[in-house]
Amino acid sequence: MPRLDNAELRSLLDSWLLRLKAERKATKTIACYREGVEQYLTYCARVGADPDLHPNTVAAFTSSVLDAGNSPSTARLRQLAVRLFSAWLAAEDEIARDELLGVKPPKLDQQLVVGLDDDEVTALLKACSGKSLGDRRDAAIVRLCLETGVRIGEVVAMTTADVDLARGLATVRRGKGGKARTVAFGPATGSAIDRYIRARRRHVLADRPALWLGEKGYGYSYEAAYRSLGRRAAAAGIAGFHPHRLRHAFASRWLAAGGSEQGLMVTAGWTRREMLDRYSRDTSAKRAHEEARRLNLGDL
């Protein structure tokens, strides 16, 4: 079977992405995979390498991603896109075999992601206080994320039918990996959502199914949530904020309050123990610090 050149692989990339859409992969995931393969093909063209999806070529590409100052997680994602593309090409008989089968991803650094402490949570909620639609929306979203651990993308995708205020339940129709789940919230979060929904009734787009709406007649996207919550965090004096820190704060607060690990995994939508360990690392460190102070081993 003849080798495919750069132009042919770019053409087949469109076919692969079409297949991913048919499999209902998330739009963001498809965009990441596209970027990874396109960067690989661009790298091969730049250095004059044959884009034959050989382990040595892919290893050199991965090293170039790291050498450019990207994080190991970025390099891992770029390489994953190329490996999945290669597997699809082999399955579709576009190449003789998948040469990348068994290629290991680059090792990730274990970074400690810190959630939010009690003072920061209080300050963030205070920054959302107000009577405008945006104030009530952001207050409801922050409370929902902190109490249930839903990802910001899952929140943005919710419809008005996904929230049951009477029972205190919210439905995530399609979480990470296509998994659905329900999460429970208490009266305080329910009240915040209710206040937002009452304000939402006066919105020009109130008849749309999307639960969260932007101000001035706009919808509400992931990017809009990132910006609006970022502004709230800046007003609260929280440095290095990212919406995902709300999920880490949720996990820390759950365990610190005595919640079970199994309950946390179910609520967060995790099926692997390693995710629990990753998100509880901050809480574990704090507990270790408290234990070290209590033991006071330096008192010699």
Secondary structure as UniProt FT lines:
FT   HELIX           6..22
FT   TURN            23..24
FT   HELIX           27..47
FT   HELIX           55..67
FT   TURN            68..69
FT   HELIX           72..91
FT   TURN            92..93
FT   TURN            99..102
FT   HELIX           118..127
FT   HELIX           133..148
FT   HELIX           152..156
FT   HELIX           160..162
FT   STRAND          163..164
FT   TURN            165..168
FT   STRAND          169..172
FT   HELIX           176..178
FT   STRAND          181..184
FT   HELIX           187..200
FT   TURN            201..202
FT   TURN            204..207
FT   TURN            216..217
FT   HELIX           222..235
FT   TURN            236..237
FT   TURN            239..240
FT   HELIX           244..256
FT   TURN            257..258
FT   HELIX           261..268
FT   HELIX           273..295
FT   TURN            296..298
//
